[in-house]
Amino acid sequence: MAEVGAQRQIVLHNLATHAAQARARLRLSLPDAARLADLTLEGLADLENGRNSTLSLAALTRLALFLGLTESGVPRPLPPGME
């Protein structure tokens, strides 16, 4: 269980760092992204601002994938030739 908690903290940290930028790349407003991700507006804002969340690791992973990030919440590398 400690391993899951540690992984959850990593994903939370990565989402705090990258979620707002990923949402902006998708051209989604905060309310629209929250609605589409089935989160409250406050819940998504808390994640983007680095405040603790009660979401499970599975829910955090789904949010990261929804935003186009990897499962751990970091941006995907650009394909070769797209740098």
C-alpha positions as CSV (number, residue, x, y, z in Angstrom):
1,M,0.0,0.0,0.0
2,A,2.9,2.4,0.7
3,E,4.0,1.9,-2.9
4,V,0.6,3.0,-4.2
5,G,0.7,6.1,-1.9
6,A,4.1,7.0,-3.1
7,Q,3.0,6.7,-6.8
8,R,-0.1,8.8,-6.1
9,Q,2.1,11.5,-4.6
10,I,4.3,11.5,-7.7
11,V,1.3,11.7,-10.0
12,L,-0.1,14.6,-7.9
13,H,3.1,16.5,-8.1
14,N,3.4,15.9,-11.9
15,L,-0.2,17.0,-12.4
16,A,0.4,20.2,-10.4
17,T,3.3,20.9,-12.7
18,H,1.9,20.0,-16.1
19,A,-2.0,19.8,-16.0
20,A,-2.7,23.5,-16.6
21,Q,-0.3,23.6,-19.6
22,A,-1.8,20.4,-21.0
23,R,-5.3,21.8,-20.6
24,A,-4.3,25.0,-22.4
25,R,-2.8,23.0,-25.3
26,L,-6.1,21.3,-25.7
27,R,-7.8,24.7,-25.7
28,L,-10.0,23.7,-22.8
29,S,-11.2,26.2,-20.2
30,L,-11.0,25.1,-16.6
31,P,-14.8,24.6,-16.3
32,D,-15.0,22.6,-19.6
33,A,-12.1,20.4,-18.7
34,A,-13.6,19.7,-15.2
35,R,-16.9,18.8,-16.8
36,L,-15.4,16.5,-19.4
37,A,-13.1,14.8,-16.9
38,D,-16.1,14.4,-14.5
39,L,-14.5,16.5,-11.7
40,T,-15.6,19.5,-9.8
41,L,-14.2,22.8,-10.9
42,E,-12.6,23.2,-7.5
43,G,-11.2,19.7,-7.6
44,L,-9.4,20.4,-10.9
45,A,-8.2,23.8,-9.8
46,D,-6.8,22.3,-6.6
47,L,-4.9,19.7,-8.7
48,E,-3.5,22.4,-11.0
49,N,-2.5,24.6,-8.0
50,G,-0.7,21.8,-6.2
51,R,-3.2,21.5,-3.4
52,N,-3.8,18.0,-2.0
53,S,-6.6,16.0,-3.6
54,T,-8.7,13.1,-2.4
55,L,-8.8,11.5,-5.8
56,S,-7.5,7.9,-6.1
57,L,-4.5,6.9,-8.1
58,A,-6.7,5.5,-10.8
59,A,-8.7,8.8,-11.1
60,L,-5.5,10.8,-11.2
61,T,-4.1,8.5,-14.0
62,R,-7.3,8.9,-16.0
63,L,-7.1,12.6,-15.7
64,A,-3.5,12.6,-16.9
65,L,-4.3,10.5,-19.9
66,F,-7.4,12.7,-20.6
67,L,-5.1,15.7,-20.7
68,G,-2.7,13.9,-23.1
69,L,0.0,13.3,-20.5
70,T,1.6,10.0,-19.6
71,E,0.2,7.8,-16.9
72,S,2.6,9.4,-14.4
73,G,1.4,12.9,-15.4
74,V,4.3,14.2,-17.5
75,P,4.2,15.4,-21.1
76,R,4.7,12.9,-23.8
77,P,8.0,13.3,-25.8
78,L,7.6,14.8,-29.2
79,P,7.9,12.4,-32.1
80,P,11.2,12.3,-34.0
81,G,11.5,15.3,-36.3
82,M,9.0,17.4,-34.4
83,E,11.4,19.2,-32.1
